[in-house]
Structures are given as C-alpha cells and as structure tokens.
Amino acid sequence: MTFLQSAVATRRLHRKLTSASTLVQRFTLVARACANSTSSQSPNGGPLAGIKVLELGHLIAAPFCGFLLAYYGADVIKVEAPGKGDPLRVWRELDVDGVSPWFRSLARNKKSVTIDLRQEKGRELVRQLALQSDVLLENFKPGRIERWGLGPSDLHPQNPGLIYTRVSGYGQTGPMRSVGGYASVCEAFSGFRFINGFPDEHGRPAGAPVRPNISLGDSLAGLHAAFGTVMALLARGKAAPGSKTGQTVDVAIYESVMAMLEGIIPAYDRFGVVRGPSGSSVTGIVPTNVYVTKDPSTYIIIGANGDSIYNRLMTKIGRQDLIGDEFRNNDDRVRNQETIENAITAWTSQISADDALQALAEAEVPSGRINSVEDRESHA
C-alpha cells in the first residue's frame, strides 16, 4: 500500500472512540491482543510488527511519531479523553462523520480507547497497558504526567524494557522546561522563522517573517521522536538477553527544528554571519530559484547549482557567454548571481511553463511546477 493509499484508507483503519460503559471491556480485549501479538502475528506487517505502542499524545507532535511507528507495523493504541477525544478531531474541515481529515491522517492504523487520566481508575488502566507495551508516547507539559503517577520513574520499575518517548517544547530538563511550547513559538525560538520571507536592504526580514502553512515544528519533533524510539528499540534488542534495558527519549520541538538549520549556527559561531531570509532562493547557492513564465501567474522552480547542470542550462537558454572562468563553480556563480538570475528570467518569461519544463527536461536540468494540492492530486 502506498503512502497516499494509506491516507485514503484511514477511515476504515481507525476505530471510533469507545464510551465509558465499554471501556473496561475494550481494555481487556486490547490487552489480550497485545499480550498475544508477535512479529509474525501482527496484522500490520512491516519492520516494527509486534512492537506495542501506547500513545498518550494529543494534537500533532507525539501523534505524528505514533503515526510513523504504526505505518511501519507497530500496534499503536491511542488513548483519548472521554466525550471529546483528541482536540484535533474537530480542527479545520470535518467529514460526514464530523471528524477532521487532519486527525484521520495522523490516526491511521491506530486503535483508540477512551481513558480519563484525571481519575485514578483511568490512570490504573494506563499502568496496566504500559506493563504490556514496548513504547509509551506522550507530549504533555513537563511534570504533568509525573503528577498523575505515570512518569518514567513510575513505570520503569514494573516494565524495565519500556521505551518512554516524550515530546515537549523545550525538553524535560533545563530552565525552560516549564514554558509552554507550541510549534509556532518553538520555530521562532529556534531561529527558523527569522530566515523565512524576503529580506530588506540589510538582509533582515522585510516585515513580519512568514511561516510555512503547516505545523512544521510538530512534525519534525515527531520525526525525531520516531527515530529516537527506533534507536532505543535497537539498543534494547542488542542488550544482554533478559536485561530488558529501556530508555527515556526526550525530544524538544525547538531542538528538532534547530537541527534542520544546516550550517547557520556554526557560521555564526565562527564568522559572526547572521543568515537572514532569501526570498524564493537559498543563500549561497546559485542558481536555484523560482522563475516566472509567459503566464505571469505561473512559476517554475529551476535547480541548476551543479557545475555541469549549470552549463547545460546556459546552453539550453542560449547563454553560452555565461559559461567560463567567471562561472566555473558555485562560488563564482554566487558572485555573479544577479547576472545569472536575469538571464534565466529573460528566457522563462518568454515561454510557457510547459515549453520551459520540456526544454529543461531535454537538457537534464532539474525543474518543476509549483503545485497546489489540487494540481498535485490531478497529476497522472
């Protein structure tokens, strides 16, 4: 099943919330299924088949981790609050069942139970589930789950092999552990937001820095959490037989975003360079940019930053005069960026997007349209 097919099938794969009256019965069935599950018996298949995951996460960050683990075969049980469930269920557009497709995309391949973590009876059910789990995921504010008696120090003595994966804004320790941290705030704190948008004459953001229209920080944190979880499972598998060495995986949203900043921090540390926004291009790499075509509303992307690719591009657009010693490598082209960008724009603006992309494909120059989701889904 492809990634897209899996998303479409989520309505069939995700179970609805149980009512309080059926909670104990559902818990018993789930616990028995977990206890009997093996790698060969898992209905999901995949490299994580037989791994049992208890997800106490809500909204995006921890559920994104759970979605990745489930996609690769883990048996994920998602715990939701009775009556309303995960708040993401009713965010943005709702389908005929009154459920958000956004929620369904993260809940695919999971099973759901309702447990009230504010009640001791509910917390005891979680402890019983945790006893039979390989992984526990949570993204509550640091300290809250400890107050419920469900922290790592509470669960590891009973299940020493448990991988306890935690996602928060700023981590479980340190001076900012108690600060609330949604993705938007953590993206700003990390330095990521500063480099988005178009620059002013001083290289700083011209106006308010823009954001990608997705919760990028949450997804990156979920991705790092999934990677850390799998590494902890790998380490546990390499431990001496019977040792059941579990770990706590501590993921901060801001650090997950900061890890994507390439050489920005080392460049500042070594050279004092503060990288600002670069509009539709990327600092220090030429040419890679967005170019207008004959239809002013249609843009294409061209990435010709490899030396031989650049030469093929210049040949295709009839600008062999821009091939030579002054344009031999990327450093040379950065120094001549304006000349190169003007030459490419002069060519793309005179032809249609289809003709430009066909010509670039013939020259083996990476290029493509900027698609909306409608464009992407209609693409054969």
N, C-alpha and C positions, 0 to 999 in steps of 0.2 A: 504494500500500500504506500502510495506517495504521500509526501507531507501535506499537499493540498487535499488529497482524498481523505486523509485522516481528519483534517479540519472539518470537511463537509460532513463526515460521519459522526461528528461529536454528539449530535442529538441522540443517536442510537446508543452510543457508548457510555454516556454519562447518566447516572441514576439520579432521580429526583430526591429531594430531602425527605427523610422519614419524619413521622410525627413522634411526639414524646411517648405516646402509648405503645409504639412498636420499637422503641429504641433498644430495649434490653434484648428483644428477640433478634433484631438486626445485628447487634453487637455480638451475640452468641454465634450467629451464622458466620459473620466476618472473621471472628477469632478462630473458629474452627477451620475456615478456609485457609487462613494464614498459617495455622499450625500444620496443615496437611500439604501446603504448597511446596513444591520442589522445582528445581530448574527445569526439569523435563515436563512438569505438570502445569506450569504457568500458562494460562490461556493467551497471554500477551505475546509470548515468544521474545526473541531479542537477547542481546548480551546481558541484560540485567534481569532476565527471567528468574523468578524465585526470590528476588530481593523484596522484602516487605517494608513499605514506607508509610509512616503515619504523618500526615500533613496537618499541622495546626495553623497553617498560614492563611492569610486573607489578602484581598486585593491582588497585588501583582508579584512582588519580589519572590517570596517563598513559593507561591503557586506556580510561578514560571519555572522554578527549579523542579517542583514536583511534576510539572508537565513534561519536562525533558526526561526525567527519570522514567516516567510512565511510557513515554514514546519509545524508549529503548527496552521496554519489557518489564519494568518493576511493577509490582502490585501496590498501587497507591490508594490509601484510604484517607479521604479528605474529611476532616471534622469541621462542621459548621454550627453556628449558633441556632438554636431552635426558633422557629417562627419566621425569621427573615433570612437566615443563611449569610453567605458571603455578600458584603455590600456590592461587589462587582456584578452580581446577578442582575441588578437593575440600573446599571450605568449605560448611558447612551441609548441607542435604538434597542427596542425589545421585539422579539419574535412573537409568533402566535401564542406561545406558551407563557409570554410575559417575562422571558429570560433574555439577557443580553448576549449577542453573538460573541462579544469580547470575553465574557465569562466562559462561554462554551469552548472557546479556543484554548483557554488555559485549563479547563476541567476535563478535556478529552482523555479517555482511557482511565479515568479515576472512578472510584466508588465513593459515595457520600453517606455519612451518618450525621445525625444531629446530637450534639452533646453540649450541655450548659456548663461551661468551665467555671461559672460563678458559684456553682453548687458543688459541695463535697462529693455527692453521689456521682456527678458528672466527671469530676477530676479522678475519682477512683476507677471509673471506666477507662479513662485515658491511660492510667497506670497499667491496667490490665492489657490494653492494646500495646502499650510500649514494651511490655515484657516479651511480646512475641514479634517485635519489629526489629528490623536491621537498621532503619534510619528514622529519625524524627526531624521534621522540618518545622520551624516557627519563625515568625517575623514580628513578634510583639515588641513594644518598647522595652529596653533592657530593664530587668528587675521585676517586671510584672509576672512572668511565668514562675519565677522563684517564689513570689508571694503566694502562688497557688500550690506550691509544693511539687512542681513539675519540672524543675530545672535539672541540669546535668548531674549535679551532686545528689539529687533526689532519686534519679532513675538509674544512674550507672551502677550503684551497688546491687540492684536487682537484675540489671541486664548489662554486664560489663562490656559486652561487644557492641553496644548501641552506638551508632554514629549520630551525634546530636548536632544538626546543622542549623545555624542561627543567622538571620539577616536583619540588620538594623541600619539606621542612618550613618552612625559614626562608630560602630563597634561596641562590644560588651565591656570594654575597659577604657580608661583614659578620661581626660577632663570633659569630653563632650558626650559621654555615654548616655547621659540623661536628657540630652537635647533631642527633641522630635526631629525626624529627618525624612520627609518625603523625597521622592526622586528629584523633583524640580529644585528644591533647596540644596540637595547634595550635589547636583550637577553644577550649580552656581558656586558652591563652596570648593569644589574640586578644581575650578579653573576652566572647566569645559565650556560654560556658557560665554565666557569672555571672548573666545576665539570664533564665535559664530556671527554671521551677518556681514555687513560691508564696512570697510574701515573709513575713518576720517583722514584728514591730511597728516595726522600724527600717528596713524597706524592703530588707533584705538577704535572701539565700536562707534559707528556713526548713529547715534540714537541708542535706544534700548537694545541690548543684544537679543537676537532671536533664539527660539528653541525649535528643535525638531518636533513635529506634531505627533509625537508618541512619548510614552514614558520610558525613555531610553535607559535612564539610571536604574530603574527597577529591573528591566530585562537583563542588563549587564550584570547586576548583582545576582540575579537568578542563575545566569550562566556560570558565573564564578562559583556560586554555591553548588551547582551541579557538578562542576569539575572537582571542587574540593571534596564533595561527598564521594565521588567515584575514586579519588585518590585515597581517601580514608578507607574505603572498602577494599581497595587493592592492598593497602598496608595491613589491614586486618587479615586478609587472605594469606599474606606472606608470614604472618606471625606463627609462633610455635603452635602445634595442634593443641586445642583446648585452652589456649591463653585468652581467646575472645577479647582482644585488645580493641576497645572502642576509642573514639576521639570526639572532641568538640570542634566543629568547623565554624569559625567566627568570620562572617562576611559583612563588611561595611559598604553601603551603597557608594559613598563618596570615593572610597579607595578603588572600587570596581570601575568607576568612571575614570579616575585618575590614571589607572593602569593603561587606559587607551590613549593617553596623551603623547605617545611616541617619545620624542626627544625633547619635549618642551621644557621639562624641569631640569634635566642635565644641561641644556643650552643656557638656561638662565643661571644655573649654579656656576658654570664655567666661564660664560662670556657676558653675563648680565643682559642677555637678549630676552625681551618680553614679546612673545609672539601674540599678535593681535588677529582680528578676523581678516579673511582674504576673499570675501565675496563668494563668487562661484568657482574660484580656482583654489589651489593649495599652495601655501608659501614654500618657495624654494624648489619647485618642480615645474618645468616648462617643456612643452605645452600640455596642460591638462585643464580643460575649461569647458564652459557651456557657451555655445555659439548660436546666434540667431540665423534662421534660414530665410528664404524668399518670402515665406509666410511669417509675418512679424510675430505671430503668436506661437510659432513652433520652434522649439530649441532642440539642439542635439548636443551630446557630450562627445568630445574627442580626447582620447588619452594617447599622446604620442611622445611620451617622455623617454622612451628608449632610443638610443642613438640611431640604430638602423631604421626603426619605425619612423622617427622624425624625418630622416632622409627620404623615405618612401612617401610620406605625407607631402613634403615640399615638392617632390617630383610630380605627384598627382595633381597638385593645385597650380602647377606651372611656375613655381618659385624656386628654381634651382639656384638662383642667386643667393638664397638663404641657406645654402649648403656650403660648408667650407670651414676654414680655421676658426672663424668667429662664432661658429655654431656647432663645433665639433662634439662637445659633451654638455651635460646638463648645466654645469657652472657657466659655460659660455652662453647658453641659451637664457639662463636667468638674467644675465647682464643685458641681453637683447630682447627681453620679454615683450616690451611694447611693440617692437617691430614685428615680431613673430605673430603676436595676437592680432595685430591689424591685418596682416597678410591672410591669416586664416579666416577672419571675419569678412574680409572683402570677397573671399571665394564663397563661403557658405551663404552669405546674404543674397547672392545672385542666383541660387538654385534651390529647388525644393528639397525638403528633408529626405524624401525617398531617393532622389537622384544623388544627393550628397552621401547618404549611407551606402548606396550601391557602389559608388566610386571608391569610397573608403574601404569597403569590404574587398573590392578587387585589389586594392593596394595593401591589404592585410594590415590596416590601421584600426585599432580598437575604437569603436564608436557605437552610439546607440541613441534612441529617443529617450526623452524624459516622460515616462508613462504615468498616467493616473491609474488608480486601481481598476477603473473601467477599461482603460487601454490594455492593462496587463491581463485581465481576465478574458478579453476578447482576442488575445494573441493566440494564434493557432500553434 
